[in-house]
Amino acid sequence: MSSTTLYYNPKCGTCRKVLEALKKKKIEPRLVEYLKTPPTAAELAAIARACGGAHAIVRVKEDEYAAESLSDSSSEKDVLRAIAKHPILLQRPIVIMGKRGVVARPPEKLEDLF
């Protein structure tokens, strides 16, 4: 099995459910609390590639999204730059398995990786 990484917030119920689902599948992911240890610009670019683009991994309802003047037409580069500046903008939970990834919201989306 490819290495698996879970970008999560332990206070998030959905994140905890996804972690539990992974463990039931005998997968012990590398856990990244993205608010404490934000992904680097290179890691964000890789996450975006794995999940279908920067717009797939950004939380549009956060105040920082509007503060950065982001929209559906913002460039990938601008979205990734904003996420790097404000890690709260990163969707959660994100599961990366090898070169594939998914925003597991709802947790059933995790099945897309199997």
N, CA and C of each residue as an Amber inpcrd file, in Angstrom:
protein
   342
   0.8510000  -1.1780000   0.0000000   0.0000000   0.0000000   0.0000000
   0.8940000   1.2380000   0.0000000   0.5240000   2.1930000  -0.8050000
   1.2630000   3.4560000  -0.8480000   1.1710000   4.1440000   0.5020000
   2.1110000   5.0210000   0.7470000   2.0290000   5.7570000   2.0030000
   0.7890000   6.6580000   1.9670000   0.2260000   6.8500000   3.1290000
  -1.0110000   7.6210000   3.2410000  -0.7860000   8.7580000   4.2260000
  -1.2570000   9.9400000   3.8490000  -1.1640000  11.1140000   4.7070000
  -2.5560000  11.6720000   4.9100000  -2.8630000  12.0410000   6.1460000
  -4.1370000  12.6710000   6.4810000  -3.8500000  14.0740000   6.9860000
  -4.3300000  15.0710000   6.2450000  -4.2580000  16.4650000   6.6870000
  -5.5590000  16.7160000   7.4310000  -5.4330000  17.0270000   8.7250000
  -6.6460000  17.0950000   9.5290000  -6.5350000  18.0710000  10.6840000
  -7.6840000  18.2720000  11.3100000  -7.7950000  19.0590000  12.5330000
  -8.4320000  18.1110000  13.5490000  -7.7320000  17.7500000  14.6270000
  -8.2680000  16.7770000  15.5720000  -9.5670000  17.2310000  16.2530000
  -9.8850000  18.5190000  16.1930000 -11.1270000  19.0210000  16.7870000
 -12.3290000  18.8080000  15.8570000 -12.0670000  18.4100000  14.6200000
 -13.1070000  18.2490000  13.6020000 -13.6700000  16.8250000  13.6450000
 -14.9820000  16.7090000  13.8360000 -15.6240000  15.4070000  13.8910000
 -15.4560000  14.6060000  12.6110000 -15.5480000  15.2700000  11.4630000
 -15.3690000  14.5790000  10.1820000 -13.9530000  14.0250000  10.0750000
 -12.9740000  14.7870000  10.5120000 -11.5850000  14.3230000  10.4860000
 -11.4110000  13.0740000  11.3410000 -12.0150000  13.0870000  12.5230000
 -11.9060000  11.9250000  13.4030000 -12.5730000  10.6970000  12.7850000
 -13.6980000  10.8910000  12.1120000 -14.3810000   9.7770000  11.4490000
 -13.5290000   9.1930000  10.3340000 -12.8770000  10.0610000   9.5690000
 -12.0280000   9.5940000   8.4710000 -10.8220000   8.8340000   9.0260000
 -10.2180000   9.3330000  10.0910000  -9.0990000   8.6310000  10.7110000
  -9.5440000   7.2500000  11.1870000 -10.7040000   7.1720000  11.8000000
 -11.2410000   5.8950000  12.2680000 -11.4760000   4.9460000  11.0820000
 -12.0180000   5.4700000   9.9900000 -12.2710000   4.6450000   8.7990000
 -10.9640000   4.1010000   8.2170000  -9.9260000   4.9230000   8.2010000
  -8.6260000   4.4700000   7.7080000  -8.0790000   3.3560000   8.5950000
  -8.1880000   3.5460000   9.8900000  -7.6740000   2.5340000  10.8250000
  -8.4360000   1.2220000  10.7010000  -9.7370000   1.2870000  10.4220000
 -10.5270000   0.0670000  10.2040000 -10.0280000  -0.6910000   8.9740000
  -9.4490000   0.0550000   8.0270000  -8.8810000  -0.5640000   6.8260000
  -7.4130000  -0.9440000   7.0410000  -6.9740000  -0.8940000   8.3030000
  -5.5960000  -1.2370000   8.6770000  -4.5810000  -0.2720000   8.0600000
  -4.9880000   0.9710000   7.8920000  -4.0980000   2.0040000   7.3660000
  -3.7860000   2.9690000   8.4960000  -2.5080000   3.1020000   8.8010000
  -2.0560000   4.0650000   9.8080000  -1.4420000   5.2500000   9.0580000
  -2.2210000   6.2950000   8.8240000  -1.7080000   7.4130000   8.0330000
  -0.7170000   8.2730000   8.8120000   0.1190000   8.9460000   8.0610000
   0.9410000  10.0120000   8.6520000  -0.0380000  11.1530000   8.9090000
  -0.1000000  11.6050000  10.1450000  -1.0490000  12.6530000  10.5190000
  -0.3800000  14.0180000  10.4680000  -1.0350000  14.9510000   9.7850000
  -0.5270000  16.3180000   9.7070000  -1.6280000  17.2490000  10.2090000
  -1.3910000  17.8430000  11.3640000  -2.3030000  18.8660000  11.8700000
  -1.9350000  20.1560000  11.1360000  -2.6430000  20.4040000  10.0490000
  -2.2440000  21.4660000   9.1260000  -2.2920000  22.8650000   9.7310000
  -3.0330000  23.0620000  10.8190000  -3.0360000  24.3810000  11.4580000
  -1.7920000  24.5870000  12.3170000  -1.2370000  23.4860000  12.8500000
  -0.0080000  23.5650000  13.6530000   1.2310000  23.4570000  12.7750000
   1.1510000  22.6240000  11.7370000   2.2660000  22.3920000  10.8220000
   1.7590000  22.5730000   9.3980000   1.6470000  23.8270000   8.9530000
   1.0920000  24.0620000   7.6170000   1.9560000  23.4390000   6.5120000
   1.3120000  22.9280000   5.4790000   2.0750000  22.3900000   4.3430000
   2.8870000  23.4960000   3.6740000   4.0320000  23.1170000   3.1420000
   4.8520000  24.0620000   2.3860000   4.1650000  24.3700000   1.0610000
   4.6630000  25.3480000   0.3510000   4.1120000  25.6840000  -0.9660000
   4.1840000  24.4790000  -1.8980000   5.2920000  23.7400000  -1.8600000
   5.4510000  22.5630000  -2.7150000   4.4500000  21.4670000  -2.3170000
   4.2590000  21.2850000  -1.0080000   3.2850000  20.2860000  -0.5420000
   1.8700000  20.6780000  -0.9510000   1.5420000  21.9670000  -0.8450000
   0.2170000  22.4260000  -1.2540000  -0.0120000  22.1760000  -2.7380000
   1.0060000  22.4330000  -3.5430000   0.8770000  22.1890000  -4.9830000
   0.6310000  20.7050000  -5.2540000   1.3310000  19.8390000  -4.5320000
   1.1480000  18.3890000  -4.7010000  -0.2440000  17.9590000  -4.2290000
  -0.7120000  18.5160000  -3.1300000  -2.0510000  18.2040000  -2.6300000
  -3.0890000  18.6210000  -3.6720000  -2.9200000  19.8210000  -4.2100000
  -3.8580000  20.3150000  -5.2180000  -3.8730000  19.4010000  -6.4480000
  -2.6960000  18.9840000  -6.9150000  -2.6280000  18.0810000  -8.0790000
  -3.3570000  16.7760000  -7.7820000  -3.1540000  16.2410000  -6.5880000
  -3.7540000  14.9600000  -6.2180000  -5.2730000  15.0450000  -6.0840000
  -5.7730000  16.2270000  -5.7380000  -7.2000000  16.3860000  -5.4480000
  -7.9890000  17.0860000  -6.5480000  -7.3490000  17.4040000  -7.6520000
  -8.0890000  18.0140000  -8.7540000  -7.9830000  19.5210000  -8.8670000
  -6.9950000  20.1010000  -8.2220000  -6.7710000  21.5340000  -8.3710000
  -6.9400000  22.3100000  -7.0770000  -6.4180000  23.5140000  -7.0880000
  -6.4340000  24.3640000  -5.8940000  -7.8440000  24.6940000  -5.4370000
  -8.7530000  24.8800000  -6.3840000 -10.1270000  25.2310000  -6.0070000
 -10.8230000  24.0870000  -5.2770000 -10.3520000  22.8560000  -5.4700000
 -10.9390000  21.7010000  -4.7890000 -10.5190000  21.6240000  -3.3250000
  -9.4370000  22.2960000  -2.9590000  -8.9160000  22.1670000  -1.5950000
  -9.0490000  23.4360000  -0.7620000  -9.7440000  24.4360000  -1.2750000
  -9.8720000  25.7000000  -0.5380000 -11.2580000  25.8060000   0.1040000
 -11.2680000  26.3300000   1.3010000 -12.5300000  26.5550000   2.0370000
 -13.0260000  27.9600000   1.6860000 -14.0750000  28.0330000   0.9030000
 -14.5460000  29.3190000   0.3860000 -15.3630000  30.1220000   1.4000000
 -15.8040000  29.4930000   2.4720000 -16.6560000  30.2020000   3.4360000
 -15.8780000  30.8740000   4.5580000 -14.5670000  30.7350000   4.5450000
 -13.7440000  31.3940000   5.5720000 -13.5870000  32.8830000   5.2330000
 -13.4920000  33.7050000   6.2640000 -13.3110000  35.1490000   6.0680000
 -12.0580000  35.4560000   5.2570000 -11.0240000  34.6500000   5.4470000
  -9.7560000  34.8780000   4.7510000  -9.8980000  34.7200000   3.2350000
 -10.8470000  33.9080000   2.8040000 -11.0930000  33.7250000   1.3650000
 -11.4930000  35.0680000   0.7450000 -12.4390000  35.7330000   1.3820000
 -12.8780000  37.0490000   0.8920000 -11.7910000  38.0960000   1.0930000
 -11.0910000  38.0190000   2.2220000 -10.0410000  39.0050000   2.5090000
  -8.9290000  38.9580000   1.4700000  -8.7020000  37.7780000   0.8980000
  -7.6680000  37.6270000  -0.1370000  -8.2270000  37.9000000  -1.5330000
  -9.4850000  38.3560000  -1.6020000 -10.1580000  38.6690000  -2.8700000
 -10.1860000  37.4820000  -3.8220000 -10.3880000  36.2880000  -3.2710000
 -10.4410000  35.0830000  -4.0910000 -11.8580000  34.8820000  -4.6270000
 -11.9310000  34.1900000  -5.7560000 -13.2160000  33.8470000  -6.3640000
 -13.0260000  32.5920000  -7.2010000 -14.1170000  32.1240000  -7.7950000
 -14.0420000  30.9470000  -8.6680000 -13.0850000  31.1580000  -9.8340000
 -12.8670000  32.4050000 -10.2040000 -11.9900000  32.6890000 -11.3460000
 -10.5460000  32.9800000 -10.9380000 -10.2410000  32.8980000  -9.6390000
  -8.8590000  33.1210000  -9.1900000  -7.9450000  32.0470000  -9.7630000
  -6.7000000  32.4180000 -10.0260000  -5.7320000  31.4600000 -10.5710000
  -5.3470000  30.4390000  -9.5030000  -4.8880000  29.2850000  -9.9720000
  -4.4010000  28.2450000  -9.0560000  -3.3070000  28.8280000  -8.1620000
  -2.4160000  29.5860000  -8.7740000  -1.2900000  30.1810000  -8.0430000
  -1.7910000  31.0900000  -6.9170000  -2.7930000  31.9180000  -7.2060000
  -3.3220000  32.8320000  -6.1890000  -4.0110000  32.0710000  -5.0560000
  -4.7460000  31.0180000  -5.4070000  -5.4280000  30.2220000  -4.3830000
  -4.4030000  29.5320000  -3.4940000  -3.3870000  28.9170000  -4.1030000
  -2.3570000  28.2340000  -3.3090000  -1.5800000  29.2150000  -2.4440000
  -1.2930000  30.3840000  -2.9680000  -0.5900000  31.4130000  -2.1900000
  -1.4360000  31.8090000  -0.9740000  -2.7460000  31.9550000  -1.1590000
  -3.6320000  32.3290000  -0.0530000  -3.6990000  31.2140000   0.9970000
  -3.7490000  29.9560000   0.5570000  -3.7810000  28.8430000   1.5160000
  -2.4750000  28.7990000   2.3060000  -1.3640000  29.0390000   1.6260000
  -0.0690000  29.0460000   2.3180000  -0.0250000  30.1560000   3.3700000
  -0.6010000  31.2850000   3.0420000  -0.6210000  32.4310000   3.9540000
  -1.6040000  32.2080000   5.1060000  -2.7370000  31.5550000   4.8030000
  -3.8070000  31.3240000   5.7850000  -4.1740000  29.8360000   5.7680000
  -3.4670000  29.0010000   6.5130000  -3.7340000  27.5550000   6.4880000
  -5.1810000  27.1820000   6.8100000  -5.9110000  28.0660000   7.5040000
  -7.3180000  27.8010000   7.7960000  -8.1200000  27.6110000   6.5050000
  -7.5970000  28.0990000   5.3940000  -8.2840000  27.9660000   4.1120000
  -8.2030000  26.5630000   3.5190000  -7.3450000  25.7180000   4.0670000
  -7.2100000  24.3640000   3.5250000  -8.4070000  23.5190000   3.9510000
  -9.0330000  22.8790000   2.9770000 -10.1400000  21.9660000   3.2740000
  -9.6640000  20.8820000   4.2260000 -10.6120000  20.2480000   4.8880000
 -10.2800000  19.1290000   5.7520000 -11.4320000  18.1590000   5.7820000
 -11.1790000  16.9250000   6.0070000  -9.8750000  16.2670000   5.9870000
  -9.4660000  15.9690000   4.5450000  -8.1730000  15.9650000   4.3110000
  -7.6360000  15.5710000   3.0070000  -6.8040000  14.3240000   3.2240000
  -7.0820000  13.3080000   2.4090000  -6.3240000  12.0600000   2.4570000
  -5.5520000  11.9450000   1.1510000  -4.2410000  11.7630000   1.2720000
  -3.3800000  11.5600000   0.1120000  -2.8330000  10.1440000   0.1990000
  -3.0340000   9.3940000  -0.8680000  -2.5500000   8.0200000  -0.9670000
  -1.7350000   7.9290000  -2.2470000  -0.4320000   7.8740000  -2.0980000
   0.4160000   7.8850000  -3.2830000   0.2530000   9.2090000  -4.0130000
  -0.1640000   9.1590000  -5.2800000  -0.3490000  10.3860000  -6.0670000
  -1.8150000  10.7860000  -6.1740000  -2.6810000  10.0500000  -5.4720000
  -4.1110000  10.3420000  -5.5080000  -4.5500000  10.9230000  -4.1840000
  -5.5410000  11.7940000  -4.2360000  -6.0340000  12.3850000  -3.0140000
  -7.5110000  12.7010000  -3.1030000  -8.0900000  12.9550000  -1.9430000
  -9.5040000  13.2950000  -1.8740000  -9.7580000  14.1680000  -0.6540000
 -10.6520000  15.1270000  -0.8290000 -11.1820000  15.8580000   0.3140000
 -12.3210000  14.9780000   0.8180000 -12.1300000  14.3740000   1.9770000
 -13.0710000  13.3790000   2.4910000 -14.2100000  14.0350000   3.2750000
 -14.9180000  14.8830000   2.6190000 -16.0720000  15.5830000   3.1750000
 -17.2070000  15.3950000   2.2030000 -18.1630000  14.5590000   2.5010000
 -18.3550000  13.7410000   3.6960000 -17.3720000  12.5720000   3.7400000
 -17.2600000  11.9000000   4.8880000 -16.2850000  10.8150000   5.0490000
 -16.4000000   9.7050000   3.9970000 -17.5950000   9.5090000   3.4450000
 -17.7870000   8.4730000   2.4220000 -16.9400000   8.7250000   1.1660000
 -16.5210000   9.9700000   0.9580000 -15.6600000  10.2990000  -0.1930000
 -14.3370000   9.5510000  -0.1250000 -13.9580000   9.0980000   1.0570000
 -12.7300000   8.3400000   1.2390000 -12.7270000   7.1210000   0.3370000
 -13.8840000   6.5390000   0.1150000 -13.9870000   5.3320000  -0.7250000
 -13.5090000   5.5730000  -2.1470000 -13.4860000   6.8270000  -2.5990000
 -12.9920000   7.1390000  -3.9500000 -11.5420000   6.7270000  -4.1370000
 -10.8100000   6.5540000  -3.0500000  -9.3910000   6.1740000  -3.1340000
  -9.1890000   4.6700000  -3.2240000 -10.2520000   3.8930000  -2.9910000
 -10.1030000   2.4340000  -2.9580000 -10.7360000   1.7770000  -4.1670000
